[in-house]
């Protein structure tokens, strides 16, 4: 006895009058689409089964189906156009790279080089540019003959200078020069001293027998200051006098505060 399996039909008794006939029952082909493939057809000669890629209709999608397969629309199968400072076509053998030059300095590039950054418009930017500025305050003040104080480091005049750091990114280094020039009248056997804060910068003594008038010299000091990013620092110049003896007087004070401000 012959029994047919799934999809097979067996008829007949197996004799000349009623031979055995084996036939196949057609089984329907069931297919289902996936996210990226669409299937169609019945799997027959008249309607063969075919598969086609599903392409997202979003305008930003650059893939399209061509006679040779999927390609990037408007491109050459993955190659990219390069411009200012870039080389390569994006392939494995020619990756897109930045066109650089050899490090020309004796220091280590890893330890000393700056950075490259992307701004809000997608433009590459370097480290902030070096900035330098200056600030100055100066003047000359005349006095009626005024006795030089007998004590030490007596402040007779204070001047200031506001130093602004124009760099909003980094602190600035400021080199500040403080300068004074005091005119003294020195009778016989008199003395006078002038200075900056508690530092005596001028010291005169008249050991002669007549008055010396308009005795002076210009002196100065240099300081180094740090100014925060975008900040302002006020430099103070306290002009002091002392050790006045024998009727010594002063008649004029010249002063200046000059700053060189650098951010790197």
SEBA-329622 format. One record per residue (C-alpha): residue number from 1; residue in one letter; x, y, z. Coordinates in Angstrom, 2 decimals. Example, Ala and Ser with C-alpha at 12.3 -4.5 7.8 and 13.67 -1.06 7.14 Angstrom:
<nodes>
(1, 'A', (12.30, -4.50, 7.80))
(2, 'S', (13.67, -1.06, 7.14))
</nodes>
This chain:
<nodes>
(1, 'X', (0.00, 0.00, 0.00))
(2, 'X', (1.33, 3.44, -0.91))
(3, 'X', (0.40, 6.47, 1.21))
(4, 'X', (1.08, 10.05, 0.09))
(5, 'X', (2.68, 12.57, 2.40))
(6, 'X', (2.03, 16.30, 2.78))
(7, 'X', (1.10, 17.76, -0.59))
(8, 'X', (1.14, 14.34, -2.36))
(9, 'X', (-1.95, 12.43, -3.52))
(10, 'X', (-1.82, 8.69, -4.41))
(11, 'X', (-4.74, 7.15, -6.42))
(12, 'X', (-5.31, 3.75, -8.02))
(13, 'X', (-5.01, 0.08, -7.07))
(14, 'X', (-1.79, -0.63, -8.84))
(15, 'X', (-3.15, -2.97, -11.58))
(16, 'X', (-3.38, -2.50, -15.34))
(17, 'X', (-7.01, -1.56, -15.11))
(18, 'X', (-6.46, 0.91, -12.26))
(19, 'X', (-2.83, 2.04, -12.16))
(20, 'X', (-1.40, 4.09, -9.32))
(21, 'X', (-1.32, 7.81, -10.05))
(22, 'X', (0.77, 10.14, -7.88))
(23, 'X', (0.04, 13.85, -8.05))
(24, 'X', (1.35, 16.82, -6.13))
(25, 'X', (-0.98, 19.28, -4.48))
(26, 'X', (0.14, 22.92, -4.92))
(27, 'X', (1.07, 24.48, -1.55))
(28, 'X', (0.53, 28.23, -1.41))
(29, 'X', (3.74, 30.25, -0.87))
(30, 'X', (3.38, 32.69, 2.05))
(31, 'X', (5.73, 35.70, 2.13))
(32, 'X', (5.99, 38.79, 4.35))
(33, 'X', (7.70, 42.15, 3.86))
(34, 'X', (10.40, 43.35, 6.26))
(35, 'X', (11.33, 46.94, 7.16))
(36, 'X', (13.81, 47.14, 4.32))
(37, 'X', (12.65, 44.50, 1.76))
(38, 'X', (9.38, 44.22, -0.17))
(39, 'X', (8.48, 40.78, -1.60))
(40, 'X', (6.07, 40.23, -4.50))
(41, 'X', (4.95, 37.45, -6.90))
(42, 'X', (3.57, 33.93, -6.38))
(43, 'X', (6.73, 31.94, -6.95))
(44, 'X', (5.40, 30.58, -10.25))
(45, 'X', (6.66, 30.82, -13.80))
(46, 'X', (4.00, 33.33, -14.60))
(47, 'X', (4.47, 35.33, -11.41))
(48, 'X', (8.00, 34.75, -10.08))
(49, 'X', (8.88, 35.82, -6.58))
(50, 'X', (10.92, 39.07, -6.50))
(51, 'X', (12.38, 41.27, -3.75))
(52, 'X', (12.97, 45.03, -3.86))
(53, 'X', (14.58, 47.38, -1.29))
(54, 'X', (12.26, 49.75, 0.51))
(55, 'X', (13.68, 53.30, 0.29))
(56, 'X', (12.69, 55.95, 2.82))
(57, 'X', (10.97, 58.79, 0.90))
(58, 'X', (12.54, 61.41, 3.20))
(59, 'X', (14.37, 63.99, 0.99))
(60, 'X', (17.44, 63.62, 3.20))
(61, 'X', (17.81, 59.97, 2.16))
(62, 'X', (20.54, 59.83, -0.49))
(63, 'X', (20.19, 56.12, -1.35))
(64, 'X', (18.59, 55.11, -4.63))
(65, 'X', (18.31, 51.90, -6.60))
(66, 'X', (20.23, 51.90, -9.87))
(67, 'X', (20.86, 49.23, -12.52))
(68, 'X', (23.98, 48.14, -10.67))
(69, 'X', (22.44, 48.18, -7.20))
(70, 'X', (22.07, 50.71, -4.41))
(71, 'X', (24.05, 53.93, -4.86))
(72, 'X', (24.32, 57.28, -3.09))
(73, 'X', (22.29, 59.77, -5.09))
(74, 'X', (24.48, 62.37, -6.75))
(75, 'X', (27.65, 60.54, -5.71))
(76, 'X', (29.91, 57.81, -6.95))
(77, 'X', (29.19, 55.01, -4.56))
(78, 'X', (30.53, 56.58, -1.35))
(79, 'X', (33.18, 59.03, -2.59))
(80, 'X', (33.00, 62.52, -1.08))
(81, 'X', (34.11, 65.93, -2.31))
(82, 'X', (36.72, 67.68, -0.16))
(83, 'X', (37.67, 71.31, 0.14))
(84, 'X', (39.82, 73.67, 2.18))
(85, 'X', (42.25, 71.71, 4.33))
(86, 'X', (40.78, 68.23, 3.66))
(87, 'X', (42.05, 65.40, 1.43))
(88, 'X', (40.86, 61.89, 0.55))
(89, 'X', (37.67, 60.46, -0.94))
(90, 'X', (36.33, 58.66, 2.12))
(91, 'X', (37.28, 55.17, 0.97))
(92, 'X', (39.28, 52.69, 3.03))
(93, 'X', (42.39, 53.37, 0.98))
(94, 'X', (41.93, 57.13, 0.97))
(95, 'X', (40.17, 58.29, 4.15))
(96, 'X', (39.19, 61.92, 4.56))
(97, 'X', (41.99, 63.60, 6.55))
(98, 'X', (43.09, 67.10, 7.48))
(99, 'X', (45.97, 68.46, 5.45))
(100, 'X', (48.59, 69.19, 8.12))
(101, 'X', (52.24, 70.17, 8.15))
(102, 'X', (55.16, 68.94, 10.22))
(103, 'X', (55.47, 70.38, 13.76))
(104, 'X', (58.27, 72.97, 13.37))
(105, 'X', (59.12, 73.50, 17.05))
(106, 'X', (61.65, 71.72, 19.30))
(107, 'X', (59.03, 71.18, 22.05))
(108, 'X', (56.69, 68.19, 22.18))
(109, 'X', (53.55, 68.59, 20.04))
(110, 'X', (51.43, 66.48, 22.43))
(111, 'X', (52.34, 68.60, 25.44))
(112, 'X', (52.53, 72.10, 23.96))
(113, 'X', (50.18, 72.38, 20.98))
(114, 'X', (46.84, 74.20, 21.18))
(115, 'X', (43.39, 72.96, 20.30))
(116, 'X', (41.01, 73.19, 17.35))
(117, 'X', (37.33, 73.81, 18.08))
(118, 'X', (33.95, 73.89, 16.30))
(119, 'X', (31.88, 77.06, 16.64))
(120, 'X', (28.08, 77.41, 16.59))
(121, 'X', (28.12, 77.72, 12.77))
(122, 'X', (30.16, 74.53, 12.33))
(123, 'X', (33.37, 76.42, 11.47))
(124, 'X', (36.71, 75.20, 12.78))
(125, 'X', (38.38, 77.65, 15.17))
(126, 'X', (41.80, 77.85, 16.80))
(127, 'X', (42.91, 79.03, 20.24))
(128, 'X', (42.00, 82.66, 21.11))
(129, 'X', (44.32, 85.19, 19.52))
(130, 'X', (47.06, 86.82, 21.54))
(131, 'X', (46.01, 90.26, 22.77))
(132, 'X', (48.07, 93.21, 24.02))
(133, 'X', (47.05, 96.65, 25.24))
(134, 'X', (48.38, 99.46, 27.39))
(135, 'X', (47.04, 101.86, 29.97))
(136, 'X', (48.57, 105.10, 31.27))
(137, 'X', (47.85, 107.70, 33.91))
(138, 'X', (50.25, 110.59, 34.56))
(139, 'X', (50.37, 114.13, 35.80))
(140, 'X', (52.31, 117.00, 37.34))
(141, 'X', (51.12, 118.93, 40.39))
(142, 'X', (52.64, 122.17, 41.72))
(143, 'X', (52.57, 123.17, 45.40))
(144, 'X', (53.41, 126.29, 47.36))
(145, 'X', (56.62, 125.56, 49.24))
(146, 'X', (55.45, 122.85, 51.64))
(147, 'X', (57.51, 121.46, 54.51))
(148, 'X', (58.72, 117.91, 54.03))
(149, 'X', (57.32, 115.73, 56.87))
(150, 'X', (59.79, 114.87, 59.59))
(151, 'X', (58.50, 111.29, 59.98))
(152, 'X', (58.95, 108.30, 57.65))
(153, 'X', (56.82, 107.11, 54.72))
(154, 'X', (54.17, 109.80, 55.11))
(155, 'X', (51.71, 109.59, 52.20))
(156, 'X', (51.32, 113.04, 50.61))
(157, 'X', (49.59, 112.05, 47.35))
(158, 'X', (47.91, 108.88, 46.00))
(159, 'X', (47.16, 108.22, 42.34))
(160, 'X', (45.51, 105.19, 40.66))
(161, 'X', (45.21, 103.53, 37.26))
(162, 'X', (42.42, 101.13, 36.22))
(163, 'X', (43.90, 98.34, 34.07))
(164, 'X', (41.33, 96.38, 32.02))
(165, 'X', (42.02, 92.96, 30.52))
(166, 'X', (40.44, 93.07, 27.01))
(167, 'X', (40.59, 89.27, 26.72))
(168, 'X', (37.38, 87.63, 27.96))
(169, 'X', (38.94, 84.16, 27.65))
(170, 'X', (42.20, 84.23, 29.61))
(171, 'X', (43.91, 86.08, 32.44))
(172, 'X', (46.37, 88.77, 31.39))
(173, 'X', (49.88, 89.51, 32.59))
(174, 'X', (50.49, 93.21, 33.23))
(175, 'X', (53.89, 94.88, 33.61))
(176, 'X', (53.35, 98.11, 35.55))
(177, 'X', (55.87, 100.95, 35.83))
(178, 'X', (55.41, 103.43, 38.70))
(179, 'X', (57.42, 106.64, 38.38))
(180, 'X', (57.82, 109.76, 40.56))
(181, 'X', (59.86, 112.96, 40.40))
(182, 'X', (59.69, 115.40, 43.35))
(183, 'X', (61.22, 118.91, 43.31))
(184, 'X', (62.79, 119.97, 46.65))
(185, 'X', (64.14, 123.27, 47.96))
(186, 'X', (66.93, 122.48, 50.43))
(187, 'X', (68.26, 125.22, 52.72))
(188, 'X', (71.77, 124.82, 54.15))
(189, 'X', (72.07, 121.72, 56.36))
(190, 'X', (68.67, 120.27, 55.39))
(191, 'X', (67.47, 116.90, 54.08))
(192, 'X', (64.44, 115.32, 52.41))
(193, 'X', (63.33, 111.87, 51.27))
(194, 'X', (60.60, 110.78, 48.80))
(195, 'X', (59.48, 107.33, 47.77))
(196, 'X', (56.76, 104.94, 46.63))
(197, 'X', (54.82, 103.42, 49.55))
(198, 'X', (57.38, 102.28, 52.11))
(199, 'X', (60.32, 102.28, 49.69))
(200, 'X', (62.52, 105.44, 49.85))
(201, 'X', (63.46, 106.32, 46.26))
(202, 'X', (64.97, 109.84, 46.60))
(203, 'X', (67.19, 111.07, 49.43))
(204, 'X', (68.84, 114.50, 49.33))
(205, 'X', (71.06, 116.25, 51.87))
(206, 'X', (72.40, 119.82, 51.52))
(207, 'X', (75.60, 120.19, 53.55))
(208, 'X', (76.53, 123.49, 51.93))
(209, 'X', (76.06, 127.02, 53.17))
(210, 'X', (73.39, 128.18, 50.67))
(211, 'X', (69.94, 127.02, 49.57))
(212, 'X', (69.69, 124.49, 46.73))
(213, 'X', (66.47, 124.95, 44.77))
(214, 'X', (64.68, 122.62, 42.37))
(215, 'X', (66.63, 119.54, 43.43))
(216, 'X', (65.02, 116.48, 41.85))
(217, 'X', (65.50, 113.21, 39.96))
(218, 'X', (63.12, 110.77, 38.32))
(219, 'X', (62.87, 107.27, 39.79))
(220, 'X', (60.59, 104.30, 39.22))
(221, 'X', (59.70, 100.71, 40.01))
(222, 'X', (58.28, 97.90, 37.87))
(223, 'X', (55.72, 95.39, 39.13))
(224, 'X', (54.11, 92.32, 37.59))
(225, 'X', (50.35, 91.87, 38.05))
(226, 'X', (47.72, 89.32, 36.97))
(227, 'X', (44.30, 90.48, 35.73))
(228, 'X', (41.38, 88.00, 35.52))
(229, 'X', (39.76, 87.30, 32.14))
(230, 'X', (37.65, 90.31, 31.19))
(231, 'X', (38.40, 91.91, 34.56))
(232, 'X', (39.82, 95.21, 35.77))
(233, 'X', (42.60, 95.70, 38.31))
(234, 'X', (43.33, 99.05, 39.97))
(235, 'X', (47.01, 99.88, 40.49))
(236, 'X', (47.74, 102.36, 43.26))
(237, 'X', (50.69, 104.77, 43.49))
(238, 'X', (51.13, 106.15, 47.03))
(239, 'X', (53.78, 108.90, 47.00))
(240, 'X', (55.50, 109.26, 50.35))
(241, 'X', (57.94, 111.71, 51.97))
(242, 'X', (59.90, 111.88, 55.20))
(243, 'X', (63.02, 112.80, 57.14))
(244, 'X', (62.51, 116.48, 56.39))
(245, 'X', (65.01, 118.61, 58.32))
(246, 'X', (66.33, 122.19, 58.24))
(247, 'X', (63.22, 123.65, 56.61))
(248, 'X', (63.32, 121.48, 53.47))
(249, 'X', (60.23, 121.99, 51.27))
(250, 'X', (58.74, 120.43, 48.12))
(251, 'X', (57.19, 122.47, 45.28))
(252, 'X', (56.20, 119.95, 42.60))
(253, 'X', (55.35, 116.26, 42.19))
(254, 'X', (55.43, 114.54, 38.79))
(255, 'X', (54.08, 110.99, 38.57))
(256, 'X', (53.09, 108.30, 36.09))
(257, 'X', (51.60, 104.80, 36.05))
(258, 'X', (52.13, 102.88, 32.81))
(259, 'X', (50.98, 99.30, 32.17))
(260, 'X', (51.62, 96.84, 29.33))
(261, 'X', (48.82, 94.21, 29.40))
(262, 'X', (49.37, 90.90, 27.56))
(263, 'X', (47.18, 87.79, 27.30))
(264, 'X', (48.62, 84.72, 25.55))
</nodes>
